[in-house]
Amino acid sequence: MTSDPFRQILHPGQGWSRILGRHQALTLTDTTGKACVGLLAYAARQPLERYNMPDSLKAQYTAFLTAGRVLMSDMGRVLLAITEDTCGWHDTLTGHSTQAEVDARWGVTTYQHQRNDRYRGTRENFLIELAKYDLGRADLHANVNLFAKVVTNAEGTFAFVPGNSRAGASVTLRAEMEVLVVISNTPHPLDASPTYPCGPVTLEIHDVPPPGPEDSCRIKRDENRRAYQMTEGSQP
């Protein structure tokens, strides 16, 4: 079944969630070069299965995500595949911001005074969206920070890299099963910008063909092939 195209602007500080059907693709575009989009992913039919950061990274011999790499679940299956990416680096290691951190860094704002322009933290947006699916704090997991880059030095200290994204940079995530995607367009926890660093993001959803035998995400590594075999073998 072909779904109608979907397009929405995710404004600064806004959260969003949706269940993607198998072989639907979500494209996120950073319209100003200022976005950081925290992302959580769950198997929609059984959300106890969710994105597993350690397995995704060690299986693909990487510390960040970009085109050709996949987000694996804790059951060794593929939730999402990154089929296109003009940004080039998406942080996987440093978690997400909280409202307390945002208030301490950029000042306290309230809905009563700033309305939808108030400064919001990632965790609170995650929890609001998760509650819509009867999920909560216990269901938070290590998230991906789309459009953000973090590197480490020889001592293992994390350093946020400003300017990793640019206006018009985009990333496309293809769902390989029914996937609950939860996102928050809110600042990276290590961003030291003197002003609240956030810009609008365009979301687009469209149907795509299933991955073929030579799909770039499937053949990236032998571990990816096995993950696809487990994913496709378990589909109804």
Secondary structure, DSSP 8 states (H G I E B T S, - for coil): -----EEEEE-TT-EEEEEE-TTEEEEEEESSS---EEEEEEETT-TTSBB-HHHHHHHTT-SEE-TT-EEEBTTS-EEEEEEEESS--EE-SS----HHHHHHHH----HHHHGGGS---HHHHHHHHHHTTT--GGG----EEET--EEE-TT--EEE-TT-S-TTEEEEEEESS-EEEEEEE---TT---SS-----EEEEEEE-----TT-TTTSS-HHHHHHHHHHHHT--
